Amino acid sequence: MKHLFTLLVCLMFIQLNAQRNDIWWFDAGIKAQYGATGLYNKAIADSDAFGYEISTGSSYGGKIGINYGYGGLALDVMFATASSEVETNPTQINLQTIYKSVDIYTLYRNSQNLGYFEIGPKFSLLNEVTSGLTGEDAIDVTSAYQSNEIAAVIGFGAYFFGNDGRFSGIIGLRFEYGITDMVNGDGHAIGAPSNDVNLYMDGVQSSHPIFAGLTFELNWGIGYFGQAACGERSKLMMF
C-alpha cells in the first residue's frame, strides 16, 4: 500500500507538470525562406529619377530552440542571397544589387494552439555585394557596404503537421527591416545603392534591407529536463 501511494503521488506530480507545461525542452531543425527583398532608401523612393522594381531573395539554414513551456529562444543561422532592383526614369534601365550574407537570428518564440509568434533581432555578416545593369556582368562593390547589419524581425505561422515536440513542420510569414544603414561612407560618395553621384545632393539617406515572405521549417525534438522516476534528480531525457 505504501508503494502504491508513492506511485499515485508521482503520477499526480507528473500530471500537474504536464498541465502546467513548465519544463525545459530543446529542439533543432532545418528551414528555408523565400520572399520579396530590397534596399529601401528614402532618397530613391522620393526621387523622380528612380523607381523600385520587385526583387526577391532566399535563404536556408538551421535552428536550435531552447524552450520553457510554450515560450523560448530560437537561434537561427541562415545563408542568404537577396537583391534590390532600381529602374531609372525615363530610360527604364534597371540596376540590380545582389547581396549575400550569413544571418543569425535570436528570436523569442511562443508556440501554442497549433501556431507560433516570434520577434527579435537579426545580425547579418555581409559576405559579398555586386551591382550592375540587369542582364549584364556585375561588379564587386562590397567595399561600399557595411560588413554587418542589424534588423528587426517579426513573424507568425502555423503547424501543418505534428505539434507534440517530437517532429513537426511549420509554415509562416516573416517580416524584416534593417535598423542600421547598410551603405558605408565610401558607398555614399558614389551614390550607392543607385550608383548615381547625384542621389545624395539633398543630404545622405540611409539604406535599409527589407524582407517579407514565407518561411518553412522542419523540427525535431532533442529532449527535455525531467525525472526518470519519482524522487530522482531532474536530468536530460530524450524524446
Secondary structure, 3 states (H helix, E strand, C coil): CHHHHHHHHHHHHHHHHHHHCCCEEEEEEEEEEEEEEEEEEHHHHHCCCEEEECEEEEEEEEEEEEEECCEEEEEEEEEEEEEEEEEECCCCCEEEEEEEEEEEEEEEEEEECCEEEEEEEEEEEEEEEEEEECCCCCEECHHHECCEEEEEEEEEEEEEECCCCCEEEEEEEEEEEECCCCECHHHHHCCCCCCCCCCCCCCCCCEEEEEEEEEEEEEEEEEEEECCCCCCCCEEEEC
